[in-house]
Amino acid sequence: MKWILLLTITIGLTACVQSPTQTTTTVDNRPRVAFDEKLPGEPTDYTVFVDGISYGLMSQYLVDEATLRLVEGTHLIEVEGASGVIFSTTVFLGASSTRVIKVVSYE
């Protein structure tokens, strides 16, 4: 009888033990850029170029919707429309910063 009681207590205690767990997360602290545009037409009419590389339509990176993640440093950011480059600026981006670029037409 004592063995059955001891076995029941042992099984009960081992069933309540939670094995150790570990959680690993990766933090993406690259700087971000978003666009606040005041241009004629729709944001889908304009393409974003960073350092000469196309990053797609400006409508993907509008303020309060999404951001474009870049590496730290100085970047030439250009917005092209059907008639060519309509906006160009050079910005320095530091770690974990978010820059809102107000895009206005030169015309």
DRENTORFI-887788 format. One record per atom (N, C-alpha, C): atom name; x, y, z. Coordinates in steps of 0.2 Angstrom, whole numbers, always signed. Layout:
// DRENTORFI-887788
[CA,[X,Y,Z]]
...
***
This chain:
// DRENTORFI-887788
[N,[+4,-6,+0]]
[CA,[+0,+0,+0]]
[C,[+4,+6,+0]]
[N,[+10,+6,+4]]
[CA,[+14,+12,+4]]
[C,[+17,+13,-3]]
[N,[+19,+8,-6]]
[CA,[+22,+8,-13]]
[C,[+17,+12,-18]]
[N,[+11,+10,-17]]
[CA,[+6,+13,-22]]
[C,[+6,+20,-21]]
[N,[+5,+22,-14]]
[CA,[+5,+29,-12]]
[C,[+11,+33,-15]]
[N,[+17,+30,-13]]
[CA,[+23,+33,-15]]
[C,[+23,+34,-23]]
[N,[+21,+29,-26]]
[CA,[+21,+29,-34]]
[C,[+16,+34,-36]]
[N,[+11,+35,-34]]
[CA,[+6,+40,-36]]
[C,[+8,+47,-34]]
[N,[+11,+48,-29]]
[CA,[+14,+55,-27]]
[C,[+20,+57,-32]]
[N,[+24,+52,-33]]
[CA,[+30,+53,-38]]
[C,[+27,+55,-45]]
[N,[+23,+51,-47]]
[CA,[+20,+52,-54]]
[C,[+16,+59,-54]]
[N,[+13,+60,-49]]
[CA,[+9,+67,-49]]
[C,[+14,+73,-49]]
[N,[+19,+72,-45]]
[CA,[+24,+78,-45]]
[C,[+28,+79,-51]]
[N,[+30,+73,-54]]
[CA,[+34,+74,-61]]
[C,[+29,+76,-66]]
[N,[+23,+75,-66]]
[CA,[+18,+77,-71]]
[C,[+17,+85,-71]]
[N,[+18,+88,-65]]
[CA,[+17,+95,-64]]
[C,[+23,+99,-66]]
[N,[+29,+96,-68]]
[CA,[+35,+99,-69]]
[C,[+35,+102,-76]]
[N,[+37,+108,-77]]
[CA,[+37,+111,-84]]
[C,[+44,+111,-86]]
[N,[+46,+108,-92]]
[CA,[+53,+108,-94]]
[C,[+55,+116,-96]]
[N,[+61,+117,-95]]
[CA,[+64,+124,-96]]
[C,[+63,+126,-104]]
[N,[+61,+132,-105]]
[CA,[+60,+134,-112]]
[C,[+64,+141,-113]]
[N,[+66,+142,-119]]
[CA,[+70,+148,-121]]
[C,[+67,+151,-127]]
[N,[+66,+158,-127]]
[CA,[+64,+161,-132]]
[C,[+69,+166,-135]]
[N,[+70,+166,-141]]
[CA,[+75,+170,-144]]
[C,[+72,+175,-149]]
[N,[+73,+181,-149]]
[CA,[+70,+186,-154]]
[C,[+76,+190,-157]]
[N,[+74,+192,-163]]
[CA,[+79,+196,-167]]
[C,[+76,+203,-168]]
[N,[+80,+208,-166]]
[CA,[+77,+215,-167]]
[C,[+80,+218,-173]]
[N,[+76,+220,-177]]
[CA,[+78,+224,-184]]
[C,[+78,+231,-182]]
[N,[+84,+234,-181]]
[CA,[+84,+241,-179]]
[C,[+87,+245,-185]]
[N,[+86,+243,-191]]
[CA,[+88,+247,-197]]
[C,[+83,+253,-197]]
[N,[+86,+258,-200]]
[CA,[+82,+264,-201]]
[C,[+77,+263,-206]]
[N,[+71,+267,-205]]
[CA,[+66,+267,-210]]
[C,[+64,+274,-213]]
[N,[+61,+273,-219]]
[CA,[+59,+279,-222]]
[C,[+52,+278,-224]]
[N,[+48,+284,-223]]
[CA,[+41,+284,-226]]
[C,[+40,+290,-230]]
[N,[+35,+290,-234]]
[CA,[+34,+296,-238]]
[C,[+27,+299,-237]]
[N,[+27,+306,-236]]
[CA,[+21,+310,-236]]
[C,[+21,+314,-242]]
[N,[+17,+312,-247]]
[CA,[+17,+315,-254]]
[C,[+11,+320,-255]]
[N,[+13,+326,-258]]
[CA,[+9,+331,-260]]
[C,[+10,+332,-268]]
[N,[+8,+327,-271]]
[CA,[+9,+327,-279]]
[C,[+3,+326,-283]]
[N,[+3,+328,-289]]
[CA,[-3,+327,-293]]
[C,[-4,+320,-295]]
[N,[-10,+318,-295]]
[CA,[-11,+311,-297]]
[C,[-10,+306,-291]]
[N,[-10,+300,-292]]
[CA,[-10,+294,-287]]
[C,[-3,+292,-285]]
[N,[-2,+290,-279]]
[CA,[+5,+288,-277]]
[C,[+7,+282,-281]]
[N,[+3,+278,-284]]
[CA,[+5,+273,-289]]
[C,[+8,+275,-295]]
[N,[+8,+282,-296]]
[CA,[+11,+284,-302]]
[C,[+18,+286,-302]]
[N,[+21,+285,-296]]
[CA,[+28,+287,-294]]
[C,[+32,+281,-291]]
[N,[+38,+281,-293]]
[CA,[+43,+275,-291]]
[C,[+48,+278,-287]]
[N,[+50,+275,-282]]
[CA,[+55,+277,-277]]
[C,[+62,+273,-279]]
[N,[+67,+278,-279]]
[CA,[+74,+275,-281]]
[C,[+78,+277,-275]]
[N,[+82,+273,-272]]
[CA,[+87,+274,-267]]
[C,[+94,+272,-269]]
[N,[+98,+277,-270]]
[CA,[+105,+276,-272]]
[C,[+105,+273,-279]]
[N,[+100,+275,-283]]
[CA,[+100,+272,-290]]
[C,[+96,+265,-291]]
[N,[+94,+263,-286]]
[CA,[+91,+256,-286]]
[C,[+83,+257,-285]]
[N,[+79,+254,-289]]
[CA,[+72,+255,-288]]
[C,[+69,+251,-283]]
[N,[+65,+254,-278]]
[CA,[+62,+250,-273]]
[C,[+54,+249,-274]]
[N,[+52,+251,-280]]
[CA,[+45,+250,-281]]
[C,[+41,+256,-281]]
[N,[+34,+255,-281]]
[CA,[+30,+261,-281]]
[C,[+30,+265,-274]]
[N,[+29,+271,-274]]
[CA,[+29,+275,-268]]
[C,[+23,+273,-264]]
[N,[+18,+271,-267]]
[CA,[+12,+269,-263]]
[C,[+13,+264,-258]]
[N,[+18,+260,-259]]
[CA,[+20,+255,-254]]
[C,[+23,+257,-247]]
[N,[+25,+264,-247]]
[CA,[+29,+266,-242]]
[C,[+26,+273,-239]]
[N,[+19,+274,-239]]
[CA,[+16,+280,-237]]
[C,[+16,+280,-229]]
[N,[+16,+286,-227]]
[CA,[+16,+287,-219]]
[C,[+10,+284,-216]]
[N,[+10,+281,-210]]
[CA,[+5,+278,-207]]
[C,[+3,+271,-210]]
[N,[+6,+269,-215]]
[CA,[+4,+263,-218]]
[C,[+10,+258,-218]]
[N,[+16,+260,-221]]
[CA,[+22,+255,-221]]
[C,[+28,+259,-222]]
[N,[+34,+256,-220]]
[CA,[+40,+260,-221]]
[C,[+45,+256,-225]]
[N,[+50,+259,-228]]
[CA,[+55,+256,-232]]
[C,[+61,+256,-227]]
[N,[+64,+250,-226]]
[CA,[+70,+249,-222]]
[C,[+76,+249,-226]]
[N,[+81,+253,-223]]
[CA,[+87,+254,-227]]
[C,[+93,+252,-222]]
[N,[+99,+252,-224]]
[CA,[+105,+252,-220]]
[C,[+107,+259,-218]]
[N,[+111,+259,-212]]
[CA,[+113,+265,-210]]
[C,[+117,+269,-214]]
[N,[+117,+276,-214]]
[CA,[+121,+279,-219]]
[C,[+118,+285,-223]]
[N,[+122,+288,-227]]
[CA,[+119,+293,-232]]
[C,[+116,+290,-238]]
[N,[+110,+292,-240]]
[CA,[+107,+289,-246]]
[C,[+104,+295,-250]]
[N,[+104,+294,-257]]
[CA,[+101,+298,-261]]
[C,[+94,+295,-263]]
[N,[+89,+299,-261]]
[CA,[+82,+296,-262]]
[C,[+79,+301,-268]]
[N,[+76,+297,-273]]
[CA,[+73,+300,-279]]
[C,[+66,+297,-280]]
[N,[+62,+302,-282]]
[CA,[+55,+299,-284]]
[C,[+54,+301,-291]]
[N,[+53,+296,-295]]
[CA,[+52,+297,-303]]
[C,[+44,+296,-304]]
[N,[+42,+301,-309]]
[CA,[+36,+300,-312]]
[C,[+37,+299,-319]]
[N,[+31,+300,-323]]
[CA,[+31,+298,-330]]
[C,[+36,+303,-334]]
[N,[+37,+309,-331]]
[CA,[+41,+314,-334]]
[C,[+49,+314,-332]]
[N,[+50,+309,-328]]
[CA,[+57,+309,-325]]
[C,[+57,+310,-318]]
[N,[+63,+312,-315]]
[CA,[+64,+313,-308]]
[C,[+60,+320,-306]]
[N,[+56,+319,-301]]
[CA,[+52,+325,-299]]
[C,[+54,+327,-292]]
[N,[+57,+323,-288]]
[CA,[+60,+325,-282]]
[C,[+66,+321,-280]]
[N,[+71,+324,-277]]
[CA,[+77,+321,-275]]
[C,[+80,+324,-269]]
[N,[+82,+320,-264]]
[CA,[+85,+323,-258]]
[C,[+90,+318,-256]]
[N,[+95,+321,-252]]
[CA,[+100,+316,-249]]
[C,[+99,+317,-241]]
[N,[+99,+311,-238]]
[CA,[+97,+310,-231]]
[C,[+102,+306,-227]]
[N,[+104,+307,-221]]
[CA,[+108,+303,-217]]
[C,[+103,+299,-212]]
[N,[+103,+292,-212]]
[CA,[+99,+288,-208]]
[C,[+103,+285,-203]]
[N,[+102,+286,-196]]
[CA,[+105,+282,-191]]
[C,[+101,+276,-189]]
[N,[+104,+272,-184]]
[CA,[+101,+266,-182]]
[C,[+94,+268,-178]]
[N,[+89,+263,-180]]
[CA,[+83,+264,-176]]
[C,[+79,+270,-177]]
[N,[+81,+274,-183]]
[CA,[+77,+280,-184]]
[C,[+72,+279,-189]]
[N,[+67,+284,-189]]
[CA,[+62,+284,-194]]
[C,[+61,+291,-197]]
[N,[+62,+291,-203]]
[CA,[+62,+298,-207]]
[C,[+56,+298,-211]]
[N,[+52,+303,-210]]
[CA,[+46,+305,-215]]
[C,[+49,+310,-220]]
[N,[+48,+308,-226]]
[CA,[+51,+313,-232]]
[C,[+44,+316,-235]]
[N,[+44,+322,-235]]
[CA,[+38,+326,-238]]
[C,[+40,+327,-245]]
[N,[+37,+324,-249]]
[CA,[+38,+324,-257]]
[C,[+34,+329,-260]]
[N,[+37,+334,-263]]
[CA,[+33,+339,-266]]
[C,[+36,+340,-273]]
[N,[+33,+342,-278]]
[CA,[+35,+342,-285]]
[C,[+39,+348,-286]]
[N,[+45,+348,-290]]
[CA,[+49,+354,-292]]
[C,[+45,+359,-296]]
[N,[+40,+356,-299]]
[CA,[+36,+360,-304]]
[C,[+31,+365,-301]]
***
